[in-house]
Amino acid sequence: MKDVLVLGSGPAGFYTAVLCASNGLDVTLVEKEDLGGTGFRFGALPVKILLDGIKQNPLISYKQLLEDYHVKMADVQNKLESDLKEAGVSLVFGEGLFMQKDTVKVKDKIIKAKNIVIATGSRPANISKTAYKTNILTHKEALFMDRLPNDIIILGGNVEGIEFATFFARFGVKVTVIEMLEEVLPGNDIDLKQAVIDMLNSLNVGFFTGNKVVELDETTYGAVITLQTGKKLTAEKCLVCLSRLPNIPKGAGDIGIKYGKEGIAVDQNFLTSVPNVYAVGDVNGSCLMGSAAINQGISTALHILGREASFRNTSYEGIPRAMFVIPEIAGVGLQEWELQQKGIKYKAIKHQFARTWRGISKGYKDGFIKVLVDDKNKLQGIWMVGKDASELVGPLGILLKQKLGADNILNGLFVHPSLSEALLDALLKLK
């Protein structure tokens, strides 16, 4: 009998398996497709690689970009497999089917384990009356088109939709974004996303906000979208970037695992309704972010190992977030609209990256950091816009989690010269 059986090799499953195996447990990981999960193969990483290629060479051809992309993806894939094997994780490829509470069948192989971790991720929801075919796409198909369409309609002005809008528009595709809410990139302060909106406007991206799609049809020549106003829009392709559904393993309900449309129900230790069966990452629906999935995987591994994990019972406010649009948006904690909604008195202090020594030396023309503190100067949020903002935000979650005050940070040390000094310079403006 195995110590740990992990279903799924996305961020949650990968970190669970590696940490358990590195600590001497006998671990088997089951993956029904390629290593890395949806985010690795079709989601977060591929889109970022493609956008990075455009940022590095705005004149790159679509063909060359795809060739470079496949080389980089192969390198990452090899590293994933190497890391798992070096940790001592056994790999089994195929789809796992629950036979009993401690038993999973993969093809003709029966695997028993003391602990089973479900990390099977999520998939795009189908909002059409029929199955998607050739002209209605999810992110999976959008990444591997032989040629770019003349025009495309993107359903969803969320982060995924705007990242794809940026990608297609940069190659001259006529892009239209439809968002049900009144604004794109909902849940973000206007000063953070305005530069992104301006960039998309400069590429002639069209927006239909405050519009709900009531019908989505596929024709031989393209896709037809009907809005609640009755207006019909047509395009060669339609990309759906809307809700996601959990990938519930077959047989899960038969052994007593409770789940709903949002995902598998878990407790503070990510245990399901069945003892010694965990569910981590997108499949539990608590927070559909790769960083949250990684932390859940680590927390679960520590629980299995009998060690304390500090990530339980979290509100997820301390999770660093990044949007790999152009320019990048990244941050941690609350935004201004959330502070206003909660009735928290606050101060917002900004500092331009171009006004730091390092920003000047790198030729920065735009981008800024915004620090939000309450009336006692306790940190509430740190947000930024600009090139490589995602690389600066990582450690800031610790500052928020520890509920530090501005003076605590001012007493710290920063690399000089560096872009991170923008945080120091912003806090120096506090009175």
N, C-alpha and C positions, 0 to 999 in steps of 0.2 A: 504493500500500500504506500502510495506517495504521501509526502508530508503536505504538499500544496499542489493543486491543479489550477492553473489560470486559463480562463477562456478569453482569448483576445489579446493581441499584441500592440494595441495602441498605447498612448502614454501611461494610462492607469495600469494596464496589464504588464507592460514592460517594467515599470519601476517596482511593482509588487514582486514580480518574478525575480528580478536581479537582486533586490535587497534580501529576499528570503533565501535565495540560493547562495549569496555571498556570505550569509551567516550560517551555512552548513546544512540547510534543509534540502531535502530531495524534492526538486520542483520540476514539473512538466508544464509547458505552455502549449496550448492548442490554438492554431490560427487557421481559419478556413480559406483565406486568400493569401496575400503577400504580407510580410512582416511590416508593422508600422501602423496599421489601422487606417481608418478613413481619413483622418487629419493628415497623415503622412502621405498617403497615395493620391488623394483627390481634393484635399481641403487646405488646411492652414499652410503647410510647408510648400506645396507646389505653387500656389498663387504667389507666395512671398518670393520664391525663386524666380518666377517669371517677372514680377514687378522689380526685383533687384536687377535683373538683366536690363530692363528698360532704363532704370535709374543710372546704371553704369554706362550704358551706351544707348542714348535716345534714338540713334539712327539704325539700330540693329534690325535685321529682317526677322519676320515671323519664323521662317524656316530655321535660321541660325539660332534663334532663341529657343526653339523646341529641341534642337540638337544639343545645345548646351545644357538645357534642362534635364534631358535624359541621362547625360553623363553625371551630373551632380546627384540626381536621384539614385543612380546606381551606386555611387560612392556612399551615400547615406544608408542605403539598404544593406550594403556589405558591412558597414559599421554596426548597424543594429544586430545583425546575425552574429558578428564577431563578439560584441559585448555580451550577448546572451550566452553564447557558448563558453566564453571565458569565465563567466560567473558560475557555470555549471548547470545551466538550465537545459533540460531535454526538450526538443522541439517535435511536435506532431502536427502535421498539416491535414486539415479536414474540418468538418463542422461537428461540433459537440452536441450530443443529445443526452439529456438527463434520463437515466434508467432508474436510479434510486437516489436517495439523499446524499450518498457518498460515492456515486458511480456515474460515470459519463462514458458514452460510446462514441467513438470517432471512427467512421467507416467500420472496419471489422475488429477494431481494437477496443478493448474494455479497460478503462482506467479508474481505479479506486483511489480516493484521497481523503486524508483526515480533514483537510480544509480545501474548499473550492471557492475561487474568486471569479465572479462574472464580470468581465470587462469588455463586453461585446459592442459597446458604442451605440451610435444612432445612425439614422438614415434620413434623407429628405422625404417629407410627406408628399403624397400625390394629391394635388388639388384638382386634377382633371377628372372628368367622368370616365375616361378610358385610360389605359396605360400609356405612358409616354413612349413615343416612337422615335422619329428621326429629327423632328423640328422643335419639339419641346424638350428642353435639356435640364438636367441637374448639373451640379458642379463636376460630376464624374465625366460626363460627356463633353462639357465645355472645354475641358483641358486638353482634349485629344482630337480636335477637329483637323481634318486634312487641310482644309482651307478656311479662312475667315469668312463669315457671311458679310453681305453688303450692309445689312442692318440687323439689330437685335433689340428685343424688348426684355428688360430685366425686371422680374417681379420681386420687389423687396429692396427698400433703400437702406437696409441694415449694413453692417460692416462688410459682410460677404458680397452683397450686391454692389456696394460702392467700390470694393476692390476689383471686382470683375468689370465694372463700368470703366474704371481707370485703365485697366488692361486693354479692353477692346477699343476704347476711344483713342488710345495712343497709337493704334494701328489703323486709324482712319475709318473704323466701323461706325456707322450711325447708331448711336445708343439712346434708348429711351428707358428711363427708370420710373416704375410705378410703385408708389408707397401709400399704404392705406392710411397712415398717420399724416399729420399736417406738415411734417418735415422729415428730411432724410437724416440718416445717422441719429435716430431718436435716442434720447437719454444722454445727449452730450450738449454742453453749453455752446451757444452760438459762436463765441469767440474762438473756441477750439476747432470747430468744423468749418468756419467761414472760408479759410484758405483752401480747403479741399473743394468746397462748393465753387469757389471762384475758378479753381483749376479746371473742374469739370465743365463749367460754363464756357471757359476759353476753348474747350475741345468740342463745343456745340452739343453737349449731352442734354437731352430733353428730360424734363421732370413733370410727372403727374402726381402731385401729393394730395392727400385727403381723398384718394380715390380707391374704392374697393373693387377688386376683380370678381365678377359674378359668373363668368363663363370663360373657359379656356379650351379652345379647339385646335386641332391640328389638321392641316390640309396638305395636299400633295406639294404645294409650293411654299408653304410656310406655316405660320401660326396666327390665329385670330383671337384677340383678347377683347372681351366685352366688359366695360366698366359699369358701375351701378347707375351712372348717368345715362346709360344707353349707348354711349360712344363706343365705337369699335376701332381697335388699333390692329394693324397687321405688320408683320415683319418676317424676314426669312427664317429667323430663329427666335425662340423665347427661352430664356434662362430663368428657372424658378429658384429663388433664394429665400424661401419662407420657413415655415415651421419644420421641426424634425421629430422623428418618432424613435423610441428606444428599440434596439434589437434584442428582443427577449429570446433567450435560447429555447430551442424545442424541448418540450418535456418539463419546463420549469414549473408551470402551473400544476402539472400532475404530481409533483413531489411536495406541493404545498407552498411554493414561493408566491407571495402576494405582489401583484403589480397592477398598475393602471395605465392610462394613456400617456401619463407623464414619465413613467418609468417604474422600476422595481422599488418597493418600499424598503427603507433601511433605517436602522437606529443610529445613534451617535458614533458607533464604531463601524458603521457601514455593513453591519450584519443584517441579513434578510430575515424573514419570518421562519426560516429553517436554520437550526443551529449549525454553526461552522460553515455556512455558505454566505459569502459576502457579495456585494455588488458595488462597483466603483466606476467613476467616470460618467459619461453621458447616459449610460443605461439606467442610472438611478434618478436622472432628471433634476438633481439638486442645483447644478451649476454647469452649463454646457461650455466649459472653457478648458483648454488643454492644461493650463497651469493648475486649475482645481483638480483635474483628473490625476495629475502627477502627485499632488499632495495627498489626495485620497488613497492612491496606491501605496505611497510611503506609510501613511497612517495605518492602513490595513496590514501591511507587512509587519510593522512594529507591534500591532495588536496580536498578530499570530505568533510573533517571537516573544510575546510576554513583556514587551517594553512600553514605556509611556509615550504616547503621541500627543503633540500639543495642538493638532489641527482640528480636533473635534469641536462640535458646537460652535462653529464659526459662522459669522454673518456674511463672510466672503467680501466684506468691505476692504480688507487688507490685501486682496489679490491684485498684483500689478496687471494692468490691461494695456494692450497695444493694438492699434489699428494701422495696418500696413498700407495705408493709402498714400497719396502724394499731396502734401507733406504728411509724414507720420504723425499720429496722435497717440499719446501714451500717458498713463497716470495711475494713481492709486488713491483710494479713499473716496470721499464724497465730492460731488460737483456743486456749483453754485445753486442750480435749480433744486437739488436735493436738500441743501441747507435751508433754502427758503421754504421748501415744502415742510420741513421738520420744525420750522420756526426757530432755528439756531442763528443767533447773531454772529456775524463773521466779518472778517476783513480779507480782501483779495489783493495780493501783491504780485506784480509781474516784473520780470526782468528779461530783456532781449538777449538771446545767445550772441548776437552780433556785438554786444557791448562787453563781452568777456574777452580777456586776452586771447584765449584759444579760439574763440569765435572769429575774432579779427584776423588771426593768422591763417585760419582755414577759409576765409573769404565768405563767411556767413552773411547773408543779406536779410534773412527773416527768421522766424521761429522764436519762441519764448517759453519760459517756465512760469507757471502761475501757482502760488502757494496760498492755501486757504487756512486761516486760523480762526478760532472762536474768540470770544471777548476776553479769555484768559490766556490767549496766545498759544493754545494747544493746537497741534496740527489736526486738520480735518480732511485735507486733500492736497495732493501735489499733482499738477497736470502740466503737460507740455505739448508743444507743436513744433515740428521741425525735422530736418534730416537726422536719421538715426536716433530719434527720440526713444524708440523701443529699447535701445542699448543702455539708456540711462536710467530707466524706470525700475529695473529689477530689484535692487536692494531697498528701494524706498518703502516697500510694504512693511518691512521690519520697523521702520520709524513710526508708521501709523499704528501698527499692532501694539507697540509699546506706549502709545499715547504720549509721545514726547512733546515738550514745549519748544518754542522757537529758541530759547536760550540753551537748551540741551544741544541743539544742532550747531548753534553759533560757537559753542565751546569745543566742537569737534574739529578734525583736521581734514582738509580737502587737498587733492592733488592740484598742484599749481605749475603751469597753467592748464586748465581743463574746462570743458563745457559744464561739468558738474558744479563749478563755482557759481553758476547762475543761481543755484539754490541758495548759496551763501549770500550772494549779492541781493537777492530778493528779500531775505530775512533781515538784512541790514537796514532795509527801508521801513521796518516796523517801528512804530512809536508806542 
